[in-house]
Amino acid sequence: NLWAWFVNKTIQAISFFLMNIALKRAKNIVWNSKSYFEASYFKKYIDKFVWIYPPIDFKKIWAWTEATEIPENNDIYKIWFLWRIVYEKWINFLLEALLDERLKDKNFHLYLGWDYKWVRWGSVMWELSWLIEQTKDKITFLWNLNTTQLKDFFSKLDVLVLPSIDPLESFWMVQVESMFNNTPVIASNMPWVNEVVNKTGFGYLTTPKSSSDLAIQIEKMIQEKEKYRELRQNNTIKETVLKDFATEKTVWEYIKVFNI
């Protein structure tokens, strides 16, 4: 899925032609998202499709060490955006949602863990400057985070928001990492990225490119903050994620494919 230039579209057409030959000859086709495959160019091969989640190294996540940048304050609802600041991540809809009337009187704060300098295809940082100025009292920039900080950020935040509309994203592993740390998720309701929320039920899906619907989902999450904090204390979300997305389960699914 390349940009609409002649050379790019020629490359795309040739690659699709070659992939079509490979998939036609394949005995099985493994992909990490059922809904993505059903919406893809190659859905005609659905009878060969095998659905296996990607392996997620929970041992590595467990080893993340703690940081202390986010203050412990249960009165403030803490929202997190963790991504590159580029066009397809649609952070502008998140910033617009913060200005919605539904959230005007809500006590929340947005933490942005991002990179805007070293990103492919260029950042949209400057296009967002007018929105950032309007919401500056409600947001804190964390810039690039290293892996030694992530566990603490996940555990202290109330929700991870992912408003991306990128059609090339088949599975958001960051959702699983968030839920592993008992933090629910609000994600765009697209067939290739709604897999984790639909599977676990820990979060809400929002209409792509709709700041008003995103505000509605954030408002719901704020209203249910005590429910999710209780789930966090009981490790309910983490236990579900460990069961559904365990690396051992992924390995056995691959073994079954080879034994077919």
C-alpha positions as CSV (number, residue, x, y, z in Angstrom):
1,N,0.0,0.0,0.0
2,L,2.3,2.7,-1.3
3,W,1.8,6.4,-2.1
4,A,-0.1,7.1,-5.4
5,W,2.9,7.7,-7.6
6,F,3.4,5.8,-10.9
7,V,6.6,4.0,-9.8
8,N,5.1,3.1,-6.4
9,K,1.9,1.7,-7.9
10,T,3.9,-0.3,-10.4
11,I,6.0,-1.8,-7.6
12,Q,2.8,-2.5,-5.6
13,A,1.2,-4.2,-8.6
14,I,4.2,-6.5,-9.2
15,S,4.5,-7.4,-5.5
16,F,0.8,-8.2,-5.3
17,F,1.2,-10.4,-8.4
18,L,4.1,-12.3,-6.9
19,M,2.4,-12.6,-3.5
20,N,-0.7,-14.0,-5.2
21,I,1.4,-16.8,-6.8
22,A,3.0,-17.6,-3.4
23,L,-0.2,-17.7,-1.5
24,K,-1.9,-19.8,-4.2
25,R,0.8,-22.4,-3.8
26,A,0.9,-22.2,0.0
27,K,-0.6,-25.0,2.1
28,N,-1.4,-22.7,5.0
29,I,-1.3,-18.9,5.5
30,V,-0.5,-17.6,9.0
31,W,-1.4,-14.1,10.0
32,N,-1.8,-12.5,13.4
33,S,-5.3,-10.9,13.0
34,K,-8.4,-12.7,11.6
35,S,-10.2,-9.4,11.0
36,Y,-7.2,-8.0,9.1
37,F,-7.1,-11.0,6.8
38,E,-10.8,-10.9,6.1
39,A,-10.5,-7.3,5.1
40,S,-7.4,-7.8,3.0
41,Y,-6.7,-8.0,-0.7
42,F,-6.0,-11.7,-0.3
43,K,-9.2,-12.7,1.6
44,K,-10.0,-15.1,-1.2
45,Y,-7.5,-17.5,0.4
46,I,-9.4,-17.5,3.7
47,D,-9.8,-21.3,3.5
48,K,-6.0,-21.6,4.0
49,F,-5.9,-19.0,6.8
50,V,-4.5,-19.9,10.3
51,W,-4.9,-17.2,13.0
52,I,-2.0,-17.0,15.4
53,Y,-1.1,-14.1,17.6
54,P,2.4,-12.8,17.5
55,P,4.8,-13.9,20.3
56,I,5.0,-11.4,23.1
57,D,7.9,-11.6,25.5
58,F,6.2,-11.1,28.9
59,K,9.5,-12.0,30.7
60,K,11.1,-8.9,29.1
61,I,8.2,-6.7,30.1
62,W,8.4,-8.1,33.7
63,A,12.0,-7.1,33.7
64,W,11.3,-3.4,33.0
65,T,12.6,-1.3,35.9
66,E,10.7,1.5,37.6
67,A,10.9,5.2,37.0
68,T,9.2,8.0,38.8
69,E,8.3,10.7,36.3
70,I,4.5,10.4,36.8
71,P,3.2,11.5,40.2
72,E,1.0,9.2,42.2
73,N,-2.4,11.1,42.3
74,N,-5.6,9.2,42.1
75,D,-7.7,12.4,41.8
76,I,-6.3,13.1,38.3
77,Y,-7.3,10.7,35.5
78,K,-4.1,10.0,33.6
79,I,-4.2,9.4,29.8
80,W,-1.3,8.1,27.7
81,F,-0.4,8.5,24.0
82,L,2.7,6.4,23.1
83,W,3.6,6.8,19.5
84,R,5.5,8.6,16.8
85,I,4.0,12.0,15.9
86,V,3.2,11.3,12.3
87,Y,0.1,11.8,10.1
88,E,-1.3,8.3,10.3
89,K,-1.4,8.2,14.1
90,W,-4.0,11.0,14.2
91,I,-3.0,12.6,17.5
92,N,-4.9,15.7,16.3
93,F,-8.1,13.9,17.0
94,L,-7.0,13.1,20.5
95,L,-6.0,16.7,21.2
96,E,-9.3,17.9,19.7
97,A,-11.2,15.4,21.9
98,L,-9.6,17.0,25.0
99,L,-11.3,20.3,24.0
100,D,-14.7,18.7,23.7
101,E,-17.5,20.0,26.0
102,R,-17.9,16.5,27.5
103,L,-14.4,16.7,29.0
104,K,-14.3,20.4,29.8
105,D,-15.0,19.9,33.5
106,K,-13.2,16.5,33.9
107,N,-10.0,16.3,36.0
108,F,-7.6,14.6,33.6
109,H,-4.1,14.9,32.2
110,L,-2.5,13.6,29.0
111,Y,1.0,12.3,28.9
112,L,2.7,12.1,25.5
113,G,5.5,9.6,25.1
114,W,6.6,10.4,21.6
115,D,9.3,11.0,19.0
116,Y,8.8,13.8,16.5
117,K,12.4,14.3,15.2
118,W,13.6,10.9,14.0
119,V,10.5,9.6,12.2
120,R,10.0,8.3,8.7
121,W,7.9,10.4,6.3
122,G,8.2,13.4,8.6
123,S,6.5,14.6,11.7
124,V,3.3,16.6,12.0
125,M,4.5,18.4,15.1
126,W,4.3,21.9,13.7
127,E,0.8,21.3,12.2
128,L,-0.4,20.4,15.8
129,S,1.1,23.5,17.4
130,W,-2.2,25.4,17.6
131,L,-3.9,22.4,19.3
132,I,-1.0,22.0,21.7
133,E,-1.2,25.6,22.6
134,Q,-4.9,25.3,23.5
135,T,-4.4,22.1,25.6
136,K,-1.0,22.9,27.1
137,D,-2.4,23.0,30.7
138,K,-3.7,19.4,30.2
139,I,-0.7,17.8,28.6
140,T,2.9,16.8,29.5
141,F,5.5,15.8,27.0
142,L,7.7,12.9,28.0
143,W,9.6,12.7,24.6
144,N,11.5,9.4,24.0
145,L,11.1,6.8,26.7
146,N,13.6,4.0,27.2
147,T,12.5,0.5,28.2
148,T,13.5,1.0,31.8
149,Q,10.8,3.6,32.2
150,L,7.9,1.9,30.5
151,K,6.7,-0.4,33.2
152,D,6.2,2.4,35.7
153,F,4.5,4.6,33.1
154,F,2.0,1.8,32.2
155,S,1.3,1.0,35.8
156,K,0.6,4.6,36.9
157,L,-1.6,5.6,34.0
158,D,-5.3,5.0,33.8
159,V,-5.8,4.4,30.0
160,L,-3.7,4.1,26.8
161,V,-5.3,5.9,23.8
162,L,-4.5,4.9,20.3
163,P,-6.4,6.9,17.7
164,S,-4.3,5.7,14.7
165,I,-6.0,5.1,11.3
166,D,-3.0,3.5,9.6
167,P,-4.4,0.7,7.3
168,L,-1.1,-1.2,7.5
169,E,-1.3,-1.9,11.2
170,S,-2.4,-5.5,11.7
171,F,-1.8,-5.9,15.4
172,W,-1.0,-3.4,18.1
173,M,1.3,-5.2,20.5
174,V,1.5,-2.1,22.7
175,Q,-2.2,-2.8,23.6
176,V,-1.1,-6.1,25.1
177,E,1.8,-4.5,26.9
178,S,-0.5,-1.9,28.4
179,M,-3.0,-4.6,29.5
180,F,-0.2,-6.7,30.9
181,N,0.3,-3.8,33.3
182,N,-3.4,-3.7,34.0
183,T,-4.0,-0.5,32.0
184,P,-7.1,-0.6,29.7
185,V,-7.1,0.8,26.1
186,I,-9.1,3.0,23.9
187,A,-8.3,2.2,20.2
188,S,-9.7,2.9,16.8
189,N,-12.4,0.5,15.7
190,M,-10.8,-0.8,12.5
191,P,-10.7,-4.5,11.6
192,W,-6.9,-4.7,11.7
193,V,-6.5,-3.0,15.2
194,N,-9.6,-3.8,17.3
195,E,-8.5,-7.4,17.9
196,V,-7.1,-7.0,21.4
197,V,-10.0,-4.9,22.8
198,N,-12.5,-7.3,21.3
199,K,-10.7,-10.3,22.6
200,T,-10.2,-9.1,26.2
201,G,-13.1,-6.5,26.7
202,F,-10.7,-4.3,28.6
203,G,-11.3,-0.9,27.0
204,Y,-13.4,0.8,24.3
205,L,-13.3,1.2,20.5
206,T,-13.8,4.6,18.9
207,T,-14.9,5.7,15.5
208,P,-11.8,6.5,13.4
209,K,-11.3,10.2,12.7
210,S,-14.0,11.3,15.2
211,S,-12.8,13.5,18.0
212,S,-16.3,13.7,19.4
213,D,-16.7,9.9,19.7
214,L,-13.2,9.7,21.2
215,A,-14.3,12.2,23.8
216,I,-17.3,10.0,24.5
217,Q,-15.1,6.9,25.1
218,I,-12.7,8.9,27.3
219,E,-15.6,10.2,29.3
220,K,-16.9,6.6,29.7
221,M,-13.5,5.4,30.9
222,I,-13.3,8.3,33.4
223,Q,-16.7,7.4,34.7
224,E,-15.6,3.8,35.2
225,K,-12.2,4.6,36.6
226,E,-12.9,2.9,40.0
227,K,-14.0,-0.3,38.2
228,Y,-10.7,-0.4,36.3
229,R,-8.6,0.5,39.3
230,E,-10.2,-2.5,41.1
231,L,-9.4,-4.7,38.2
232,R,-5.8,-3.4,38.3
233,Q,-5.5,-4.2,42.0
234,N,-6.8,-7.7,41.5
235,N,-4.5,-8.3,38.5
236,T,-7.6,-9.3,36.5
237,I,-6.5,-7.6,33.2
238,K,-3.0,-9.0,33.4
239,E,-4.1,-12.6,34.0
240,T,-6.5,-12.5,31.0
241,V,-3.7,-11.2,28.8
242,L,-1.2,-13.8,30.0
243,K,-3.8,-16.5,29.1
244,D,-4.8,-15.2,25.7
245,F,-1.4,-13.9,24.4
246,A,1.2,-16.2,26.0
247,T,4.2,-17.0,23.9
248,E,3.8,-20.7,24.7
249,K,0.4,-20.6,23.1
250,T,1.8,-19.0,20.0
251,V,4.5,-21.6,19.7
252,W,2.0,-24.5,20.0
253,E,-0.2,-23.0,17.4
254,Y,2.8,-22.9,15.0
255,I,3.6,-26.5,15.9
256,K,0.1,-27.5,15.0
257,V,0.4,-25.8,11.6
258,F,3.6,-27.8,10.8
259,N,1.9,-31.0,11.9
260,I,-1.2,-30.6,9.7
